[in-house]
Amino acid sequence: MTDPQDLTPEDLTLEEKASLTSGADFWTTKAIDRAGIPSIMLTDGPHGLRKQAAASDHLGLNDSVPATCFPPAVALGSSFDPELAERVGVALGVESAIEDVAVILGPGINIKRSPLCGRNFEYVSEDPIVAGRIGAGLVRGIQSQGVGSSLKHFAANNQEDDRMRSSSDIDPRPLHEIYLRGFEYVVKDAQPWTVMCSYNRINGVYASEDPWLLGDVLRDDWGFGGLVVSDWGAVNERVKGLAAGLDLEMPSSGGFTDAQIVAAVKDGSLDESVVDTAAGRVLSLVAKAQARPAAARPLDAEAHHDLAREVAGRSIVLLQNVPVGGTPVLPLAPSASVAVIGEFARTPRYQGGGSSHINPTRLDTALDAFGDRASFAPGFTFDGSGDAEALRAEAVALAAANDVAVLFLGLPDADESEGFDRTHIDLPAAQLELVEAVLAVNRKVAVVLSNGAVVALPFADRVPAIVEAWLLGQAGGSATVDVLTGAVNPSARLAETIPLRLEDTPAFGSFPGAFGHVRYGEGVFVGYRWYDARKMAVTFPFGHGLSYTTFSYGKPTATVEDDGDIRVTVAVTNTGAIDGREVVQVYVAPESSTVERAPRELKAFASVALAAGETQDVSLLVRREDLAYWDIRVDRFVVEGGAYRVEAGASSRDLRGSTSVHVAGDEVRIPLTANSSIGELLEHPIVGPIVREQLSGGQEAADGAMDAGIMSDEAMAKMMASFPIGRLAGFPGMGIDREQVEQLIALGNRG
């Protein structure tokens, strides 16, 4: 039998090569017994392994084997810790290897354009640097175990509504700077074995058949060397997709699209070399999977559960902890009696719905973790059934009888899932009424939230303690109590802004679009970039999160290194009495720019453990390429030269110190034409001095306008700066004729 690693497409018939480019069933690739090519399995992640317990069915809906359900990306992203993500990736790789899974489908790093997206629980952040670094950590961890990852959903898949047909209509700058940048980071830094193309269209072209996206960008610009697989059911026209760079269609088409490929080659509409390329990539993937050593069995489920608990504790964001009677509500005092209120404490919502739904090895609840210390009342039901008034009255009585009331609130499964988007960001009315009723009898209230995407918090000005616990995986109940009692000091930060209202959000009014198109009209101003540019009030800003200790910052320093990267150093001190962890964030912006840019953008971050009283010089690297904007004139990233403001702090709105550094710019030479403006010619190093001299000698028309009081020197200069040079020729008194314009253009382009 031939070793699959030694096979090439030339060893196979056309029909065999075509067969390799689509699945055998829902989860596996086709085997070719004659050539010794085995089938391999690709199966769902991304925060746990979802492998069917029985044979693959045609819809992939059979029960899955037990696996560790780690915190989904909505929580893991809040850790701001790529190394922690890598440890989760290692565990995912181990569990996949034990189950003989070749590729686990994840991570998902699509940008959270709107809080309404039903799949936000599966994505990391509204910021591409956070999404890219967390995603790269997961990929490195998974692939360290000889298991492939599948970076998804490539690209601009930011809603569930009409997701299989809708066109994400995005201008070049936001497309490159926001929606592709995280994918670029993961591809360049971690080289995932596979990239999964998304369902949607991008500017009218399906991602599954876009040669620009799958070829020019992914392979030529970023150097991706792996395989492109379709999202399940994302193929629109198979032959067109194959030619564009889509190597593997999933799931099986029953041989229908294989036959289309063979027919296209035979009628000359598809070059056989295209089939060879795709088949070769499938063979390479199979060879990588076969090279993995046999996994050690059985799974150490207890160790992985312990890791899930650690990660969950590191993912909980303490949003607010206002003192009541001079003492913060959290951590709960050991002697305090506690009323635990809310069905989520007893019946946790620990993951999202849809393809990523994991069958956990065990499940902790917060109520069990409290043990005998707390008394309990459900307060409400998830589906609105039961006697709402009686449930609320029972909860209020319990709150009044205890020192502290901890309310577990959130969104039921039915409110958010893959496959549909939310229409609002509100908590259920019964839960909001419960909060007000409890506050009326007990001022010491802590609200713990369970949600896969941000929710409005109309009670934030009245509830002293608020904990954003997201969806925390199977150990989330114990991890939440760890944080509430102080066994774990919270250290997570918001990877997405919590707005005051849905109407304040960047995509409001253009989400989810209509008639198969959604216009990304907010441009590059996504998430905190939008709120900060408009100086809008928010409930809690991007990067925000509190601790049970406090931290102070020294003045940051910034130095440009030989390769152009910026090394930022800032002294951070734990000024409190207990050990803690601070997420140090570095925001950067040019002090002046020729294009619209956010007031500041996150460019580096580090999660740093500090003992009580300890000071550490934290060193962070801002990559030069992350300073660049997409210049639509030359169709590439460009770093502007000049002074850059570098700010270090604890959130996008809690900046503790700043400095300035000079950055050398990239040279951008724009060909001169008759439509080039006078301002552009004046800035040109060769023709600029000539134009100045000629204009200074012939300003009769301009002088006349100024003498008549029509406009000032400054106003005239601004108007003329945007005037096309070709239209200036022949203007009376301007001193430039058409021949001189042509000579200037030729001189500038020649230089």
ZAMARGU-4260 file (C-alpha; in steps of 0.2 Angstrom, whole numbers, plus 5000, padded with zeros to 4 digits):
<rodrens>
0) 5000/5000/5000 | 5006/5017/4996 | 5011/5029/5010 | 4998/5044/5009 | 5013/5056/5012
5) 5021/5050/4996 | 5006/5052/4985 | 5004/5066/4973 | 4989/5071/4962 | 4998/5063/4947
10) 4995/5046/4955 | 4976/5048/4954 | 4963/5048/4941 | 4953/5064/4937 | 4938/5056/4945
15) 4948/5052/4961 | 4956/5069/4962 | 4938/5077/4961 | 4932/5065/4974 | 4944/5071/4986
20) 4938/5089/4985 | 4921/5085/4994 | 4916/5076/5010 | 4911/5058/5011 | 4897/5062/5023
25) 4894/5076/5036 | 4910/5075/5045 | 4923/5065/5035 | 4933/5066/5019 | 4933/5053/5006
30) 4945/5038/5006 | 4953/5031/4991 | 4956/5013/4995 | 4966/5009/4979 | 4979/5022/4983
35) 4979/5019/5002 | 4972/5036/5006 | 4962/5036/5022 | 4947/5046/5027 | 4949/5059/5040
40) 4937/5068/5052 | 4933/5087/5054 | 4921/5091/5068 | 4914/5105/5077 | 4923/5116/5091
45) 4928/5129/5095 | 4926/5129/5114 | 4925/5110/5115 | 4924/5094/5104 | 4908/5090/5097
50) 4910/5073/5089 | 4895/5063/5085 | 4894/5047/5097 | 4887/5037/5083 | 4890/5036/5064
55) 4889/5052/5055 | 4871/5056/5050 | 4866/5066/5035 | 4863/5082/5046 | 4876/5079/5059
60) 4863/5080/5073 | 4867/5064/5083 | 4872/5065/5101 | 4890/5069/5104 | 4903/5061/5114
65) 4907/5069/5132 | 4920/5082/5130 | 4926/5097/5141 | 4916/5112/5138 | 4928/5127/5140
70) 4922/5145/5141 | 4916/5151/5124 | 4926/5164/5115 | 4915/5178/5122 | 4922/5174/5139
75) 4940/5168/5134 | 4942/5185/5125 | 4939/5194/5141 | 4954/5186/5149 | 4965/5196/5137
80) 4978/5182/5138 | 4984/5173/5123 | 4994/5161/5133 | 4979/5156/5143 | 4970/5153/5126
85) 4985/5143/5120 | 4983/5132/5136 | 4964/5129/5131 | 4970/5125/5113 | 4982/5112/5120
90) 4967/5104/5129 | 4956/5104/5114 | 4970/5096/5104 | 4972/5082/5116 | 4954/5078/5117
95) 4953/5079/5098 | 4968/5067/5096 | 4960/5055/5108 | 4945/5054/5097 | 4955/5053/5081
100) 4949/5070/5075 | 4960/5077/5062 | 4953/5095/5062 | 4943/5104/5075 | 4933/5118/5068
105) 4938/5134/5076 | 4942/5147/5082 | 4929/5159/5076 | 4936/5177/5076 | 4923/5187/5067
110) 4922/5205/5073 | 4907/5210/5084 | 4900/5223/5073 | 4883/5223/5082 | 4878/5216/5099
115) 4863/5209/5090 | 4873/5195/5081 | 4866/5179/5087 | 4883/5171/5086 | 4893/5184/5096
120) 4896/5171/5110 | 4907/5161/5098 | 4917/5177/5094 | 4931/5186/5103 | 4930/5204/5102
125) 4925/5220/5093 | 4944/5224/5091 | 4954/5214/5078 | 4970/5214/5088 | 4962/5206/5103
130) 4953/5194/5091 | 4969/5190/5082 | 4980/5187/5097 | 4967/5176/5106 | 4964/5167/5090
135) 4982/5164/5087 | 4985/5157/5104 | 4971/5144/5102 | 4978/5139/5085 | 4995/5136/5092
140) 4989/5126/5106 | 4977/5115/5096 | 4991/5112/5082 | 5004/5108/5095 | 4995/5091/5098
145) 4996/5086/5079 | 4978/5092/5076 | 4972/5105/5064 | 4962/5120/5067 | 4950/5129/5056
150) 4950/5148/5057 | 4933/5154/5054 | 4922/5162/5047 | 4932/5170/5033 | 4926/5183/5031
155) 4914/5198/5036 | 4902/5185/5043 | 4895/5197/5056 | 4876/5192/5057 | 4865/5177/5057
160) 4851/5185/5048 | 4851/5179/5029 | 4869/5173/5032 | 4869/5161/5018 | 4865/5174/5005
165) 4867/5192/5012 | 4881/5203/5005 | 4892/5212/5017 | 4895/5228/5008 | 4911/5236/5015
170) 4923/5249/5009 | 4941/5244/5007 | 4947/5253/5023 | 4936/5245/5036 | 4937/5228/5026
175) 4956/5228/5028 | 4958/5237/5044 | 4944/5229/5054 | 4937/5214/5047 | 4952/5205/5039
180) 4966/5211/5051 | 4962/5198/5064 | 4962/5184/5051 | 4979/5191/5044 | 4986/5190/5062
185) 4982/5172/5065 | 4987/5166/5048 | 5004/5175/5049 | 5008/5171/5067 | 5001/5153/5069
190) 4998/5146/5051 | 4981/5136/5054 | 4980/5120/5044 | 4964/5126/5037 | 4953/5141/5035
195) 4935/5140/5033 | 4926/5152/5021 | 4910/5159/5027 | 4892/5158/5020 | 4890/5176/5015
200) 4894/5187/5000 | 4907/5201/5002 | 4903/5216/4991 | 4892/5205/4980 | 4904/5190/4978
205) 4902/5174/4988 | 4916/5170/5000 | 4917/5152/4993 | 4920/5158/4976 | 4930/5174/4978
210) 4948/5173/4970 | 4953/5189/4977 | 4949/5184/4995 | 4955/5166/4994 | 4969/5169/4983
215) 4976/5186/4982 | 4973/5191/5000 | 4974/5174/5009 | 4988/5165/5000 | 4998/5179/4990
220) 4997/5193/5003 | 4997/5183/5019 | 5007/5167/5014 | 4994/5155/5019 | 4999/5137/5015
225) 4985/5126/5021 | 4968/5121/5014 | 4952/5131/5012 | 4936/5122/5018 | 4919/5128/5015
230) 4907/5131/5030 | 4894/5117/5030 | 4883/5121/5015 | 4892/5137/5010 | 4896/5131/4992
235) 4886/5141/4979 | 4894/5135/4962 | 4907/5122/4965 | 4917/5123/4949 | 4918/5142/4951
240) 4923/5140/4970 | 4936/5127/4965 | 4944/5139/4953 | 4944/5153/4966 | 4953/5143/4979
245) 4940/5133/4989 | 4949/5116/4991 | 4936/5106/5001 | 4917/5106/5000 | 4908/5100/5016
250) 4898/5091/5019 | 4895/5078/5005 | 4886/5082/4990 | 4883/5064/4986 | 4895/5065/4971
255) 4885/5078/4962 | 4898/5092/4963 | 4912/5079/4960 | 4904/5075/4943 | 4902/5094/4939
260) 4921/5096/4942 | 4925/5081/4930 | 4913/5087/4917 | 4921/5105/4918 | 4938/5098/4915
265) 4933/5087/4901 | 4924/5101/4892 | 4939/5113/4894 | 4930/5126/4905 | 4941/5121/4920
270) 4960/5117/4919 | 4965/5100/4927 | 4979/5109/4936 | 4966/5118/4947 | 4959/5101/4952
275) 4977/5095/4955 | 4980/5109/4967 | 4965/5107/4978 | 4967/5088/4978 | 4986/5090/4983
280) 4980/5101/4998 | 4968/5088/5004 | 4982/5075/5002 | 4994/5086/5012 | 4980/5088/5026
285) 4978/5069/5027 | 4997/5067/5028 | 4998/5079/5042 | 4984/5071/5052 | 4992/5053/5049
290) 5008/5059/5055 | 5001/5063/5073 | 5007/5050/5086 | 4994/5039/5094 | 4986/5049/5108
295) 4987/5044/5126 | 4971/5037/5133 | 4960/5039/5143 | 4956/5058/5144 | 4961/5066/5161
300) 4943/5073/5163 | 4946/5080/5180 | 4962/5089/5175 | 4953/5097/5160 | 4938/5102/5171
305) 4950/5110/5183 | 4958/5120/5168 | 4940/5125/5163 | 4937/5132/5180 | 4953/5141/5180
310) 4949/5149/5163 | 4932/5153/5168 | 4938/5162/5184 | 4950/5172/5173 | 4936/5177/5161
315) 4924/5185/5173 | 4923/5204/5173 | 4919/5213/5188 | 4910/5228/5181 | 4906/5238/5197
320) 4909/5236/5216 | 4902/5252/5224 | 4904/5252/5243 | 4888/5251/5254 | 4890/5257/5271
325) 4908/5260/5268 | 4912/5242/5262 | 4911/5235/5245 | 4898/5221/5242 | 4911/5209/5234
330) 4920/5199/5239 | 4906/5192/5250 | 4911/5193/5268 | 4913/5176/5276 | 4901/5180/5290
335) 4888/5187/5278 | 4871/5177/5275 | 4868/5176/5257 | 4852/5175/5247 | 4855/5167/5230
340) 4841/5172/5218 | 4838/5168/5200 | 4836/5152/5190 | 4853/5153/5182 | 4861/5149/5199
345) 4852/5132/5198 | 4851/5129/5180 | 4866/5138/5172 | 4867/5144/5154 | 4885/5139/5150
350) 4887/5139/5131 | 4878/5145/5116 | 4866/5136/5104 | 4869/5129/5087 | 4884/5119/5080
355) 4896/5122/5094 | 4885/5114/5108 | 4896/5103/5118 | 4890/5088/5128 | 4900/5092/5144
360) 4909/5079/5155 | 4901/5087/5170 | 4892/5103/5175 | 4895/5114/5190 | 4881/5125/5196
365) 4884/5141/5207 | 4870/5135/5219 | 4880/5119/5222 | 4896/5128/5224 | 4888/5139/5237
370) 4883/5124/5247 | 4875/5127/5264 | 4881/5145/5265 | 4866/5152/5254 | 4848/5150/5253
375) 4839/5150/5236 | 4824/5157/5227 | 4822/5155/5208 | 4814/5172/5206 | 4808/5169/5188
380) 4807/5155/5175 | 4816/5155/5158 | 4801/5153/5148 | 4789/5165/5158 | 4778/5151/5164
385) 4773/5149/5182 | 4766/5163/5194 | 4778/5177/5191 | 4771/5187/5206 | 4773/5173/5218
390) 4791/5169/5212 | 4796/5187/5214 | 4788/5189/5231 | 4797/5173/5237 | 4814/5181/5231
395) 4810/5198/5239 | 4807/5190/5256 | 4823/5180/5255 | 4833/5195/5250 | 4825/5205/5265
400) 4830/5191/5277 | 4849/5190/5272 | 4864/5202/5273 | 4867/5201/5254 | 4857/5196/5239
405) 4866/5189/5224 | 4855/5190/5208 | 4859/5178/5194 | 4851/5186/5178 | 4854/5183/5160
410) 4847/5178/5143 | 4838/5162/5141 | 4844/5150/5127 | 4829/5155/5116 | 4835/5173/5116
415) 4852/5170/5107 | 4859/5156/5096 | 4867/5152/5080 | 4855/5154/5066 | 4846/5170/5071
420) 4850/5187/5078 | 4843/5197/5093 | 4831/5212/5089 | 4835/5220/5106 | 4848/5220/5120
425) 4836/5220/5134 | 4835/5208/5149 | 4818/5200/5151 | 4806/5211/5159 | 4803/5199/5173
430) 4821/5200/5178 | 4822/5219/5178 | 4806/5220/5189 | 4815/5208/5201 | 4830/5219/5202
435) 4820/5234/5207 | 4809/5224/5220 | 4825/5217/5228 | 4834/5234/5229 | 4818/5240/5238
440) 4822/5228/5253 | 4841/5226/5252 | 4854/5238/5247 | 4868/5225/5247 | 4865/5218/5230
445) 4876/5209/5217 | 4870/5205/5200 | 4879/5191/5190 | 4875/5190/5172 | 4874/5175/5160
450) 4874/5181/5142 | 4883/5177/5126 | 4882/5196/5120 | 4881/5212/5129 | 4865/5217/5137
455) 4858/5234/5142 | 4860/5238/5161 | 4847/5251/5166 | 4850/5247/5184 | 4869/5251/5184
460) 4867/5267/5193 | 4858/5258/5207 | 4865/5241/5209 | 4881/5242/5219 | 4890/5226/5212
465) 4889/5219/5194 | 4898/5204/5188 | 4898/5200/5169 | 4900/5181/5169 | 4896/5178/5151
470) 4894/5160/5146 | 4908/5151/5156 | 4908/5133/5151 | 4905/5118/5162 | 4915/5124/5177
475) 4907/5141/5176 | 4896/5139/5192 | 4911/5135/5203 | 4922/5148/5195 | 4908/5161/5198
480) 4907/5157/5216 | 4926/5158/5217 | 4926/5176/5211 | 4911/5181/5222 | 4919/5174/5238
485) 4937/5181/5234 | 4945/5164/5231 | 4949/5171/5214 | 4953/5189/5212 | 4944/5195/5196
490) 4955/5201/5182 | 4946/5200/5166 | 4942/5215/5155 | 4928/5219/5142 | 4932/5214/5125
495) 4917/5223/5119 | 4909/5240/5124 | 4893/5239/5134 | 4882/5253/5127 | 4868/5263/5136
500) 4856/5259/5122 | 4855/5249/5106 | 4852/5265/5097 | 4869/5271/5102 | 4878/5256/5093
505) 4888/5259/5077 | 4878/5247/5066 | 4861/5254/5072 | 4850/5258/5057 | 4860/5247/5045
510) 4859/5230/5054 | 4854/5217/5047 | 4851/5226/5030 | 4838/5222/5018 | 4835/5213/5001
515) 4851/5203/5003 | 4863/5218/5006 | 4870/5225/5022 | 4879/5241/5021 | 4894/5243/5034
520) 4891/5262/5034 | 4900/5265/5050 | 4916/5262/5041 | 4932/5259/5053 | 4922/5266/5068
525) 4917/5249/5075 | 4915/5246/5094 | 4925/5258/5105 | 4932/5267/5090 | 4914/5274/5087
530) 4910/5279/5105 | 4927/5287/5108 | 4927/5297/5091 | 4910/5304/5096 | 4913/5306/5114
535) 4898/5296/5118 | 4893/5290/5135 | 4893/5271/5138 | 4888/5260/5152 | 4905/5252/5153
540) 4919/5255/5141 | 4930/5243/5131 | 4944/5236/5141 | 4936/5240/5158 | 4936/5228/5172
545) 4939/5229/5191 | 4949/5219/5204 | 4948/5217/5223 | 4965/5226/5223 | 4971/5242/5215
550) 4985/5246/5203 | 4995/5262/5199 | 5005/5266/5183 | 5021/5275/5180 | 5024/5286/5165
555) 5026/5275/5150 | 5041/5276/5138 | 5041/5272/5120 | 5056/5268/5109 | 5056/5264/5090
560) 5066/5248/5088 | 5077/5244/5072 | 5064/5235/5064 | 5051/5249/5066 | 5041/5241/5080
565) 5038/5252/5096 | 5044/5245/5113 | 5033/5252/5126 | 5038/5251/5145 | 5027/5256/5160
570) 5029/5252/5178 | 5014/5245/5186 | 5012/5243/5205 | 4999/5233/5214 | 4995/5246/5228
575) 4982/5235/5237 | 4984/5221/5251 | 4981/5206/5240 | 4988/5198/5225 | 4980/5202/5208
580) 4982/5203/5190 | 4981/5219/5179 | 4978/5219/5160 | 4989/5233/5154 | 4983/5241/5138
585) 4992/5252/5125 | 4982/5263/5114 | 4991/5272/5100 | 4986/5286/5087 | 4995/5298/5076
590) 4994/5315/5082 | 4988/5321/5065 | 4982/5311/5050 | 4977/5313/5032 | 4962/5301/5034
595) 4949/5299/5047 | 4955/5288/5061 | 4949/5284/5079 | 4956/5295/5093 | 4965/5279/5099
600) 4966/5261/5095 | 4972/5246/5105 | 4989/5240/5098 | 4996/5230/5113 | 4991/5222/5129
605) 4997/5211/5143 | 4990/5201/5157 | 5002/5203/5172 | 5001/5195/5189 | 5007/5206/5203
610) 5009/5201/5221 | 5003/5214/5234 | 5015/5228/5234 | 5025/5222/5219 | 5030/5234/5205
615) 5034/5227/5188 | 5041/5235/5172 | 5029/5229/5159 | 5036/5228/5142 | 5024/5228/5127
620) 5027/5228/5108 | 5017/5238/5096 | 5020/5231/5079 | 5024/5244/5065 | 5012/5235/5053
625) 4998/5238/5066 | 5000/5257/5065 | 4996/5256/5046 | 4979/5261/5038 | 4973/5255/5021
630) 4977/5268/5008 | 4964/5267/4994 | 4975/5276/4982 | 4988/5263/4982 | 4978/5248/4988
635) 4990/5243/5002 | 4993/5247/5020 | 5003/5263/5024 | 5011/5269/5040 | 5010/5288/5041
640) 5025/5297/5047 | 5026/5309/5061 | 5022/5310/5080 | 5011/5296/5088 | 5003/5297/5104
645) 5006/5282/5115 | 4994/5279/5130 | 4995/5266/5143 | 4980/5262/5154 | 4967/5250/5161
650) 4953/5253/5148 | 4950/5264/5133 | 4944/5277/5144 | 4955/5274/5159 | 4972/5280/5153
655) 4985/5282/5166 | 4999/5290/5156 | 5005/5295/5139 | 5020/5299/5129 | 5025/5303/5111
660) 5036/5294/5098 | 5041/5299/5081 | 5038/5286/5067 | 5046/5286/5050 | 5032/5285/5037
665) 5031/5274/5022 | 5034/5282/5005 | 5019/5284/4995 | 5021/5290/4977 | 5004/5294/4968
670) 5006/5296/4949 | 5001/5314/4945 | 4987/5317/4933 | 4978/5332/4927 | 4965/5328/4941
675) 4979/5330/4954 | 4975/5344/4966 | 4986/5359/4968 | 4988/5354/4986 | 4995/5337/4980
680) 5007/5345/4968 | 5013/5357/4982 | 5017/5342/4993 | 5027/5333/4979 | 5046/5334/4982
685) 5050/5338/4964 | 5036/5349/4957 | 5031/5357/4973 | 5044/5371/4973 | 5041/5374/4954
690) 5022/5376/4957 | 5025/5388/4972 | 5036/5399/4961 | 5024/5399/4947 | 5008/5402/4957
695) 5017/5416/4967 | 5020/5425/4950 | 5002/5424/4944 | 4989/5427/4957 | 4979/5441/4948
700) 4963/5431/4950 | 4966/5426/4968 | 4971/5444/4972 | 4956/5451/4964 | 4945/5440/4975
705) 4953/5444/4991 | 4954/5463/4987 | 4935/5462/4984 | 4933/5455/5001 | 4926/5439/4993
710) 4938/5427/5003 | 4953/5428/5015 | 4970/5422/5011 | 4967/5407/5022 | 4950/5403/5013
715) 4958/5405/4996 | 4972/5394/5000 | 4960/5380/5006 | 4950/5382/4990 | 4964/5381/4979
720) 4972/5366/4988 | 4958/5355/4981 | 4958/5363/4964 | 4963/5351/4950 | 4979/5357/4941
725) 4972/5353/4924 | 4957/5364/4926 | 4968/5378/4932 | 4977/5380/4916 | 4970/5394/4906
730) 4962/5403/4921 | 4965/5422/4918 | 4980/5428/4928 | 4985/5411/4936 | 5001/5411/4926
735) 5000/5392/4921 | 4996/5386/4904 | 4991/5368/4898 | 5009/5365/4891 | 5016/5369/4908
740) 5004/5358/4917 | 5008/5343/4906 | 5027/5347/4909 | 5024/5347/4928 | 5015/5330/4927
745) 5028/5322/4916 | 5042/5329/4928 | 5034/5323/4943 | 5030/5305/4937 | 5048/5304/4929
750) 5055/5308/4946
</rodrens>
